[in-house]
Amino acid sequence: MERMMTIEEAATRMSMSVRYVRRLVADRRIPFHKFGRSVRLAETDVSAFISAGRVDRLSSADAWSSLQAVA
């Protein structure tokens, strides 16, 4: 069985506020499970959300071409 996290635990894992995680749930930007009135998030879904927000660094060539495209 997969580990389920409370809103507070997910906020701690993401280093974000509880309000931010509740907003993600309300906007349905992160998968969640409801058990009666309780909301739980799967640990794998929280990890996937964190990974999806990763932005890779630019190489100097990519940065230069981006600047030329603007000009």
A tleap script that builds the chain and sets N, CA, C and O, in Angstrom:
source leaprc.protein.ff14SB
mol = sequence {
  NMET GLU ARG MET MET THR ILE GLU GLU ALA
  ALA THR ARG MET SER MET SER VAL ARG TYR
  VAL ARG ARG LEU VAL ALA ASP ARG ARG ILE
  PRO PHE HIE LYS PHE GLY ARG SER VAL ARG
  LEU ALA GLU THR ASP VAL SER ALA PHE ILE
  SER ALA GLY ARG VAL ASP ARG LEU SER SER
  ALA ASP ALA TRP SER SER LEU GLN ALA VAL
  CALA
}
set mol.1.N position { 0.840 -1.184 0.000 }
set mol.1.CA position { 0.000 0.000 0.000 }
set mol.1.C position { 0.883 1.245 0.000 }
set mol.1.O position { 1.903 1.291 0.687 }
set mol.2.N position { 0.497 2.216 -0.747 }
set mol.2.CA position { 1.257 3.457 -0.879 }
set mol.2.C position { 1.049 4.362 0.341 }
set mol.2.O position { -0.036 4.401 0.922 }
set mol.3.N position { 2.089 5.076 0.711 }
set mol.3.CA position { 2.013 5.987 1.855 }
set mol.3.C position { 1.214 7.222 1.466 }
set mol.3.O position { 1.475 7.848 0.438 }
set mol.4.N position { 0.240 7.563 2.297 }
set mol.4.CA position { -0.589 8.737 2.077 }
set mol.4.C position { -0.154 9.830 3.043 }
set mol.4.O position { 0.168 9.549 4.198 }
set mol.5.N position { -0.144 11.066 2.579 }
set mol.5.CA position { 0.317 12.201 3.380 }
set mol.5.C position { -0.837 13.166 3.626 }
set mol.5.O position { -1.722 13.325 2.785 }
set mol.6.N position { -0.811 13.801 4.780 }
set mol.6.CA position { -1.776 14.869 5.048 }
set mol.6.C position { -1.319 16.125 4.316 }
set mol.6.O position { -0.209 16.177 3.785 }
set mol.7.N position { -2.174 17.123 4.294 }
set mol.7.CA position { -1.824 18.401 3.685 }
set mol.7.C position { -0.584 18.989 4.374 }
set mol.7.O position { 0.315 19.512 3.715 }
set mol.8.N position { -0.552 18.895 5.688 }
set mol.8.CA position { 0.567 19.449 6.451 }
set mol.8.C position { 1.875 18.734 6.137 }
set mol.8.O position { 2.919 19.373 6.000 }
set mol.9.N position { 1.820 17.405 6.022 }
set mol.9.CA position { 3.017 16.633 5.688 }
set mol.9.C position { 3.511 16.958 4.282 }
set mol.9.O position { 4.714 17.078 4.051 }
set mol.10.N position { 2.571 17.098 3.340 }
set mol.10.CA position { 2.951 17.441 1.965 }
set mol.10.C position { 3.572 18.835 1.908 }
set mol.10.O position { 4.534 19.054 1.171 }
set mol.11.N position { 3.035 19.768 2.671 }
set mol.11.CA position { 3.585 21.128 2.700 }
set mol.11.C position { 5.009 21.111 3.246 }
set mol.11.O position { 5.882 21.808 2.730 }
set mol.12.N position { 5.239 20.326 4.275 }
set mol.12.CA position { 6.585 20.207 4.832 }
set mol.12.C position { 7.523 19.582 3.812 }
set mol.12.O position { 8.656 20.037 3.654 }
set mol.13.N position { 7.065 18.544 3.116 }
set mol.13.CA position { 7.888 17.861 2.103 }
set mol.13.C position { 8.264 18.800 0.976 }
set mol.13.O position { 9.380 18.733 0.461 }
set mol.14.N position { 7.341 19.685 0.580 }
set mol.14.CA position { 7.599 20.620 -0.514 }
set mol.14.C position { 8.252 21.907 -0.047 }
set mol.14.O position { 8.642 22.737 -0.868 }
set mol.15.N position { 8.377 22.085 1.259 }
set mol.15.CA position { 8.898 23.339 1.839 }
set mol.15.C position { 8.040 24.528 1.415 }
set mol.15.O position { 8.548 25.594 1.066 }
set mol.16.N position { 6.741 24.317 1.455 }
set mol.16.CA position { 5.776 25.351 1.087 }
set mol.16.C position { 4.773 25.483 2.230 }
set mol.16.O position { 4.785 24.701 3.181 }
set mol.17.N position { 3.909 26.483 2.119 }
set mol.17.CA position { 2.897 26.682 3.153 }
set mol.17.C position { 1.730 25.710 2.962 }
set mol.17.O position { 1.510 25.184 1.871 }
set mol.18.N position { 1.004 25.492 4.031 }
set mol.18.CA position { -0.192 24.646 3.981 }
set mol.18.C position { -1.207 25.284 3.031 }
set mol.18.O position { -1.891 24.584 2.284 }
set mol.19.N position { -1.299 26.589 3.064 }
set mol.19.CA position { -2.242 27.301 2.188 }
set mol.19.C position { -1.946 27.029 0.714 }
set mol.19.O position { -2.866 26.860 -0.086 }
set mol.20.N position { -0.644 26.988 0.352 }
set mol.20.CA position { -0.263 26.725 -1.031 }
set mol.20.C position { -0.708 25.321 -1.455 }
set mol.20.O position { -1.238 25.146 -2.552 }
set mol.21.N position { -0.499 24.334 -0.603 }
set mol.21.CA position { -0.890 22.957 -0.932 }
set mol.21.C position { -2.407 22.855 -1.032 }
set mol.21.O position { -2.925 22.169 -1.914 }
set mol.22.N position { -3.124 23.531 -0.135 }
set mol.22.CA position { -4.593 23.534 -0.238 }
set mol.22.C position { -5.049 24.174 -1.550 }
set mol.22.O position { -6.035 23.735 -2.144 }
set mol.23.N position { -4.344 25.199 -1.999 }
set mol.23.CA position { -4.671 25.834 -3.286 }
set mol.23.C position { -4.428 24.864 -4.442 }
set mol.23.O position { -5.228 24.809 -5.376 }
set mol.24.N position { -3.336 24.101 -4.393 }
set mol.24.CA position { -3.068 23.090 -5.420 }
set mol.24.C position { -4.195 22.070 -5.488 }
set mol.24.O position { -4.615 21.672 -6.574 }
set mol.25.N position { -4.681 21.650 -4.331 }
set mol.25.CA position { -5.775 20.683 -4.278 }
set mol.25.C position { -7.060 21.318 -4.816 }
set mol.25.O position { -7.766 20.702 -5.614 }
set mol.26.N position { -7.363 22.532 -4.390 }
set mol.26.CA position { -8.595 23.204 -4.828 }
set mol.26.C position { -8.597 23.442 -6.335 }
set mol.26.O position { -9.639 23.336 -6.982 }
set mol.27.N position { -7.432 23.762 -6.892 }
set mol.27.CA position { -7.303 23.993 -8.338 }
set mol.27.C position { -7.117 22.697 -9.110 }
set mol.27.O position { -7.029 22.703 -10.338 }
set mol.28.N position { -7.057 21.573 -8.377 }
set mol.28.CA position { -6.848 20.242 -8.962 }
set mol.28.C position { -5.566 20.190 -9.798 }
set mol.28.O position { -5.531 19.583 -10.868 }
set mol.29.N position { -4.521 20.837 -9.290 }
set mol.29.CA position { -3.219 20.824 -9.952 }
set mol.29.C position { -2.356 19.678 -9.449 }
set mol.29.O position { -1.290 19.421 -10.009 }
set mol.30.N position { -2.795 18.983 -8.400 }
set mol.30.CA position { -2.099 17.823 -7.860 }
set mol.30.C position { -3.151 16.768 -7.525 }
set mol.30.O position { -4.199 17.097 -6.969 }
set mol.31.N position { -2.881 15.502 -7.858 }
set mol.31.CA position { -3.857 14.451 -7.539 }
set mol.31.C position { -4.017 14.279 -6.034 }
set mol.31.O position { -3.056 14.425 -5.278 }
set mol.32.N position { -5.230 13.969 -5.609 }
set mol.32.CA position { -5.499 13.767 -4.191 }
set mol.32.C position { -6.600 12.729 -4.013 }
set mol.32.O position { -7.304 12.371 -4.957 }
set mol.33.N position { -6.727 12.260 -2.781 }
set mol.33.CA position { -7.758 11.285 -2.420 }
set mol.33.C position { -8.574 11.868 -1.282 }
set mol.33.O position { -8.035 12.511 -0.381 }
set mol.34.N position { -9.888 11.635 -1.330 }
set mol.34.CA position { -10.755 12.082 -0.241 }
set mol.34.C position { -11.277 10.867 0.501 }
set mol.34.O position { -11.779 9.919 -0.102 }
set mol.35.N position { -11.151 10.911 1.817 }
set mol.35.CA position { -11.695 9.895 2.700 }
set mol.35.C position { -12.652 10.630 3.626 }
set mol.35.O position { -12.247 11.166 4.658 }
set mol.36.N position { -13.912 10.649 3.252 }
set mol.36.CA position { -14.878 11.458 4.004 }
set mol.36.C position { -14.542 12.923 3.788 }
set mol.36.O position { -14.557 13.410 2.657 }
set mol.37.N position { -14.236 13.629 4.879 }
set mol.37.CA position { -13.855 15.044 4.760 }
set mol.37.C position { -12.345 15.238 4.724 }
set mol.37.O position { -11.856 16.353 4.543 }
set mol.38.N position { -11.614 14.143 4.899 }
set mol.38.CA position { -10.154 14.221 4.927 }
set mol.38.C position { -9.577 14.154 3.521 }
set mol.38.O position { -10.065 13.407 2.673 }
set mol.39.N position { -8.539 14.939 3.283 }
set mol.39.CA position { -7.837 14.935 2.009 }
set mol.39.C position { -6.442 14.376 2.247 }
set mol.39.O position { -5.749 14.790 3.176 }
set mol.40.N position { -6.033 13.433 1.403 }
set mol.40.CA position { -4.713 12.834 1.493 }
set mol.40.C position { -4.051 12.865 0.115 }
set mol.40.O position { -4.718 12.778 -0.916 }
set mol.41.N position { -2.735 12.990 0.126 }
set mol.41.CA position { -1.962 13.002 -1.110 }
set mol.41.C position { -0.990 11.831 -1.078 }
set mol.41.O position { -0.347 11.573 -0.061 }
set mol.42.N position { -0.891 11.131 -2.192 }
set mol.42.CA position { 0.048 10.017 -2.285 }
set mol.42.C position { 1.470 10.571 -2.352 }
set mol.42.O position { 1.723 11.580 -3.010 }
set mol.43.N position { 2.380 9.912 -1.673 }
set mol.43.CA position { 3.765 10.372 -1.641 }
set mol.43.C position { 4.360 10.424 -3.045 }
set mol.43.O position { 5.144 11.323 -3.350 }
set mol.44.N position { 3.997 9.477 -3.897 }
set mol.44.CA position { 4.519 9.472 -5.268 }
set mol.44.C position { 3.974 10.654 -6.072 }
set mol.44.O position { 4.683 11.196 -6.919 }
set mol.45.N position { 2.729 11.059 -5.821 }
set mol.45.CA position { 2.158 12.212 -6.516 }
set mol.45.C position { 2.844 13.506 -6.101 }
set mol.45.O position { 3.066 14.389 -6.930 }
set mol.46.N position { 3.179 13.619 -4.823 }
set mol.46.CA position { 3.895 14.809 -4.340 }
set mol.46.C position { 5.283 14.852 -4.953 }
set mol.46.O position { 5.733 15.913 -5.386 }
set mol.47.N position { 5.968 13.720 -4.998 }
set mol.47.CA position { 7.299 13.664 -5.608 }
set mol.47.C position { 7.238 13.983 -7.095 }
set mol.47.O position { 8.115 14.674 -7.613 }
set mol.48.N position { 6.217 13.492 -7.787 }
set mol.48.CA position { 6.059 13.769 -9.213 }
set mol.48.C position { 5.793 15.254 -9.453 }
set mol.48.O position { 6.296 15.824 -10.421 }
set mol.49.N position { 5.008 15.882 -8.581 }
set mol.49.CA position { 4.731 17.310 -8.711 }
set mol.49.C position { 6.018 18.118 -8.547 }
set mol.49.O position { 6.259 19.075 -9.283 }
set mol.50.N position { 6.840 17.723 -7.573 }
set mol.50.CA position { 8.105 18.411 -7.349 }
set mol.50.C position { 9.017 18.246 -8.564 }
set mol.50.O position { 9.637 19.211 -9.012 }
set mol.51.N position { 9.099 17.033 -9.092 }
set mol.51.CA position { 9.955 16.766 -10.253 }
set mol.51.C position { 9.477 17.496 -11.503 }
set mol.51.O position { 10.295 17.928 -12.316 }
set mol.52.N position { 8.172 17.638 -11.665 }
set mol.52.CA position { 7.620 18.305 -12.841 }
set mol.52.C position { 7.963 19.787 -12.865 }
set mol.52.O position { 7.974 20.406 -13.929 }
set mol.53.N position { 8.240 20.354 -11.707 }
set mol.53.CA position { 8.569 21.777 -11.642 }
set mol.53.C position { 10.038 22.079 -11.851 }
set mol.53.O position { 10.452 23.237 -11.789 }
set mol.54.N position { 10.833 21.040 -12.101 }
set mol.54.CA position { 12.269 21.227 -12.269 }
set mol.54.C position { 12.573 21.941 -13.580 }
set mol.54.O position { 12.022 21.602 -14.628 }
set mol.55.N position { 13.450 22.927 -13.508 }
set mol.55.CA position { 13.899 23.664 -14.687 }
set mol.55.C position { 15.393 23.450 -14.812 }
set mol.55.O position { 16.151 23.779 -13.899 }
set mol.56.N position { 15.822 22.898 -15.944 }
set mol.56.CA position { 17.248 22.669 -16.170 }
set mol.56.C position { 17.956 23.976 -16.490 }
set mol.56.O position { 17.365 24.900 -17.049 }
set mol.57.N position { 19.228 24.037 -16.128 }
set mol.57.CA position { 19.990 25.251 -16.385 }
set mol.57.C position { 20.283 25.379 -17.868 }
set mol.57.O position { 20.322 24.380 -18.587 }
set mol.58.N position { 20.488 26.596 -18.322 }
set mol.58.CA position { 20.819 26.881 -19.711 }
set mol.58.C position { 22.324 26.849 -19.901 }
set mol.58.O position { 23.086 27.226 -19.011 }
set mol.59.N position { 22.741 26.394 -21.069 }
set mol.59.CA position { 24.152 26.513 -21.408 }
set mol.59.C position { 24.375 27.942 -21.912 }
set mol.59.O position { 23.417 28.649 -22.222 }
set mol.60.N position { 25.611 28.354 -21.990 }
set mol.60.CA position { 25.894 29.720 -22.452 }
set mol.60.C position { 25.438 29.922 -23.887 }
set mol.60.O position { 25.014 31.021 -24.245 }
set mol.61.N position { 25.515 28.878 -24.725 }
set mol.61.CA position { 25.058 28.985 -26.117 }
set mol.61.C position { 23.543 29.174 -26.175 }
set mol.61.O position { 23.042 29.968 -26.971 }
set mol.62.N position { 22.817 28.441 -25.329 }
set mol.62.CA position { 21.358 28.573 -25.295 }
set mol.62.C position { 20.946 29.959 -24.802 }
set mol.62.O position { 20.011 30.559 -25.333 }
set mol.63.N position { 21.637 30.458 -23.799 }
set mol.63.CA position { 21.321 31.782 -23.268 }
set mol.63.C position { 21.577 32.849 -24.324 }
set mol.63.O position { 20.778 33.773 -24.475 }
set mol.64.N position { 22.665 32.734 -25.043 }
set mol.64.CA position { 23.005 33.724 -26.075 }
set mol.64.C position { 21.979 33.704 -27.209 }
set mol.64.O position { 21.567 34.760 -27.689 }
set mol.65.N position { 21.566 32.508 -27.639 }
set mol.65.CA position { 20.572 32.421 -28.728 }
set mol.65.C position { 19.223 32.983 -28.258 }
set mol.65.O position { 18.491 33.572 -29.054 }
set mol.66.N position { 18.890 32.808 -26.977 }
set mol.66.CA position { 17.653 33.361 -26.463 }
set mol.66.C position { 17.684 34.878 -26.464 }
set mol.66.O position { 16.675 35.521 -26.751 }
set mol.67.N position { 18.830 35.452 -26.148 }
set mol.67.CA position { 18.966 36.913 -26.160 }
set mol.67.C position { 18.887 37.462 -27.575 }
set mol.67.O position { 18.305 38.526 -27.790 }
set mol.68.N position { 19.454 36.768 -28.532 }
set mol.68.CA position { 19.404 37.215 -29.935 }
set mol.68.C position { 17.986 37.144 -30.476 }
set mol.68.O position { 17.599 37.975 -31.297 }
set mol.69.N position { 17.213 36.177 -30.038 }
set mol.69.CA position { 15.833 36.024 -30.510 }
set mol.69.C position { 14.966 37.176 -30.048 }
set mol.69.O position { 14.011 37.542 -30.734 }
set mol.70.N position { 15.277 37.755 -28.900 }
set mol.70.CA position { 14.497 38.857 -28.379 }
set mol.70.C position { 14.784 40.137 -29.139 }
set mol.70.O position { 13.884 40.943 -29.375 }
set mol.71.N position { 16.024 40.320 -29.518 }
set mol.71.CA position { 16.440 41.555 -30.194 }
set mol.71.C position { 16.003 41.634 -31.613 }
set mol.71.O position { 16.288 42.620 -32.293 }
savepdb mol mol.pdb
quit
